[in-house]
Amino acid sequence: MTNNWTDIQNADIVLVMGGNAAEAHPCGFKWVTEAKSERGAKLMVVDPRFTRTAAVSDHYAPIRSGSDIAFLSGVINYLLSNDAIHTEYVRNYTNAAYIVGEGYGFSEGLFTGYEEDRRAYDRSSWEYEIGEDGFAKRDMTLQHPRCVYQLMKAHFAAYTPEMVQRISGTPEDKFLKVAEWVASTANGERSMTIMYALGWTQHSHGAQNIRSAAMIQLLCGNIGVPGGGINALRGHSNVQGITDIGTLTASLPGYLAMPTDAEPTLDSHLAKRAFTPLQENQVSYWQNYNKFYVSFLKGMYGRNATADNQFGYDWLPKLDTTYDALKMFDVMHKGQTTGLLCQGFNPLMSIAYSGKSVAALAKLKFLVSMDPIETDTAYFWQNHGEFNDVDTASIQTEVFMLPVTSFVEEEGSLTNSSRNIQWKWRAADPYFESRRDTDILADLFLRLRKLYDDEGGTAPGPIQAIDWSYADPMAPAAEEILRELNGRALTDLRDAEGKVVRRAGEQLAGFGEMRADGSTDGVQWIYTGVYSPEGNLSQRRDNSDPSGKNVYGSWGFCWPANRRILYNRASADPDGKPWSEEKAYVFWDGQRWGGADVPDFPPTSNPSLRTGPFIMTPEGTSRLFARGFMAEGPFPVHYEPFEAPVLNPMFPAIRGNPAARVFDNDMEIFGDAEEFPIVATTYRLTEHFHYWTKSVRYNAVVQPEFFVEMSHALAEERGISPGQMVSVRSHRGEVKGRAMITKRLQPLQVDGRTLHYVGLPLHFGFVGQARKASPVNSLTPPVGDANAQTPEFKAFLVDVTPLADPVA
Amino acid sequence: MFPPVPNPGTEATDQTFGAGDLMRRSASKVTPPAERQTEVAKLIDVSKCIGCKACQVACLEWNEQVEEIGFNDGRYENPPDLTEHSWTLMRYAEYENPETGNLEWLIRKDGCMHCEDPGCLKACPAPGAIVQYSNGIVDFKQENCIGCGYCIQGCPFNIPRLSKTDRKVYKCTLCVDRVAVGQGPACAKACPTQAIVFGTKAEMTEYAQTRIADLNSRGYDKAGLYDPPGVGGTHVMYVLQHADQPELYSGLANAPKISGLVETWKSGAAKYTGLAAVGIFAAAGFLHYLVNGANRVSAEDEAKARDLVEGDRT
């Protein structure tokens, strides 16, 4: 989230799209009901299904799953063609004025530089024109034909309300109402928050869905202001923490990059990340990348990391390609993986195309499941009839189940969607022989290191060089780990005048204190400050709100630097004055920046310097034009899902996202619309939490069994009655469930034909207390987003047929 | 936001009401307390409810009820109806509003309304099986219940459920045990959106007006408070978008009142006929018991039940 949960109370318009906040985030959703009841905010929901969020909305618009970019591009076109944008914000705080080089172009659905054999782009033409002064050229009047603003007007002009209706199936009047309400916030006096989740990410063009939304927010001036923002609602209580800590495929902690084969030395890695400013007086904060990187390496390798050995850079693995979950299972399926350690992970349920997952797991020599509960994955070898029809005798994989403590049985911190790091205390004793995950990993690590010590082996460095100086090496404490993430001074740190600002051994108060010379450590720079010299700030539970702006700045600790709203300098105009009294948040008082929140800006930077509020970019502005940072283009384009019911109405020759990765033999496992005419989408139910709570009695009571949601029209067409068993087949598998026939799903008119779709809740499997079902991912295709490789769970093709009920 | 009831401290709290505060007791006379306790009420704001069923789970947990894991029958209601264990249930109604052409999903938390004039209590022939405290809470005392089911007939909202195991009747207690120590009901505590709030009846009535004004501003001209006078008002009230059509909300009673038979019963003549009938049925039941013995679960019943639960349903 750019903003935070409590800030939603400051919104005038709430758009929930690509998510179902009431159902999937019921506790966070209370801030929406508060904004509605206390502020009179309006809630609009755009979703293929009339959800429980829609049930409390002021406006609902249906949309065909997988067509969000067409819808959002329609909104962008509406804003641009009606001049309903926050012009001063757009001119000064976005790259609308930047002039793009002559080599850039877009035609027939493709940008310049496409290489079909690689399914990838040469992105070099997607760049600004650079002037003689070394800075990017701009036209602040926004008139230059190649400035981003003019390119945008041309690019999005095709997305008329008629085109939106044709592609997305959204009736024109319902679309226009959304566009009008969005436009009502493009003035600095009102604001809109956008809340999304996996309904946007789980597409082959997921990252561009979110970019489209971010562009709308920038055009309206809704980023950096109270009640605004683009707010990702994370799916687990600590999944924000998981990405922060670097379990992403190509990330180290704090979103530093994993080195690649092409970066053999630390200098070669850092040289690619110089982040030289593209305008005068810009912060371009990533210029400090080297300080964070070296501090990370010092945190990893301690005294073993020295300037002479590149601070241990050689010990880091170097990627040859990305190893996301889809890739991991593809490699495993090819028989190239020996063992898999599943820590709090049930991939049989959560990875696309579970038929392939089972076959892949069966090729492992060993599988370890570290989990508080028994998972379907740990029982992949067990025959459960139609729900998991495997030949047990033929599977040789050895499976180890290591019971671990659950979140209530251990202390530690969780990081929520708001980036708020909150400590929690142990509330119950662990069951039987269950151990903390960290204890198991410590035990495993120490055994591995001893094997290296005793017997030697290939590449001992990465294991032997690790700094493992915990009080009890077999049981690193959560407090020790949080201190380590925060970092400390290793020698006395002095300022330019030689004054000691931080004594050796003291915790760092902020990442601004980090150095690139090895005199500081800190594994996770963005968390620095959470365990400061003042102590463990994640334990703070002060719910006072002195500014009255719903900030609650002394509750836990928000990364970065305890900021509750990112880019909050943008809540003031270029001269530092609030855009409006109503939305005053962070402003210049003549001497300093101050206000309700920690300013996301150099505290004494005079507005006359025209330093931009988007301090992380070399431009100092946000980017409407993404340059080369997105795999499939600098602007969003409507591409169909890989399994689509229609040809792309705009670019019929293009199937799916042209830059998305498709594995060697996977193109043939996509089904076509002739055999599978119905769109399917998977989703979560409020009664369940992913694949855990099917093992919990009360959750199983209130939602006991898998079902298939469909419209009355589809039920009638297929001869299906309420509660009847139906079969849902895709090109990859079949699931069976009871028909839930509802008015909340309605057929859509898409590209001149009537289109049906079904909704499939994803929680049910063959292990647990709820009724058995085949994993819904036996249906889904193993293709992911072109940038993030998030699987396309939200739009694929199936057919639905009624089954005879058993004789009573 | 209506301020939630604060969390309890760690010290034991004295009970704020008890047997001395009874206003009514089934089939018996009580001397009402000289001073009535402040009336309490639970306000359920249907327009804020997201149908998450946290209230259902909180109710099961607080009251230590073990509910069966059922099936899906093509609806969101689980279990499919109130039961002896599930004293509250989310009901989901799909309504196409003819005025706006929009679909509305009206989600209502069903359960005991704690009527000021409780039909169940008036119908109950068992002394002390149903009591009403002067703060408005209507509670069933299972130790005095004879399982006749008259309360079910007497209830204008179809709430009480007879247990198949112990032949006693169960329903929502308004968390009488929590309220007695200054806490709100478990369902209100668990509700994530404050669709359920708890306080004095006066506070709830006043707070409801702010919610109604908000709904009016969103085009719901007929929004209102459901506090039906036919039962003397209730201590569980709803804020409804369509207060003129409560039946839209999965058949919420429009102008409920106590059945005429129960009223006649209580007023005189029918009482004796009725009591005679009770006597006859009780005697007949006893005879049945003497002849057939107590109800037992046969091996055949067990097998049938197992088939139902585990049988091949494909």
Interface residues (C-beta under 8 A of the other chain):
Chain A: A22 E23 P26 C27 F29 K30 T33 E34 K36 S37 E38 G40 F50 R52 T53 A54 A55 V56 D58 Y60 E386 T686 E687 R697 Y698 N699 A700 V701 V702 Q703 P704 E705 F706 F707 P722 G723 Q724 M725 K736 G737 R738 A739 M740 I741 T742 K743 R744 Q769 A770 R771 L803 P806
Chain B: M1 S47 K48 C49 I50 G51 C52 K53 A54 Q56 V57 L60 E61 V66 E67 E68 I69 G70 F71 N72 D73 G74 R75 Y76 N78 P79 E94 E96 N102 L103 E104 W105 L106 I107 P192 T193 Q194 A195 T210 R211 D214 S217 R218 G311 D312 R313 T314
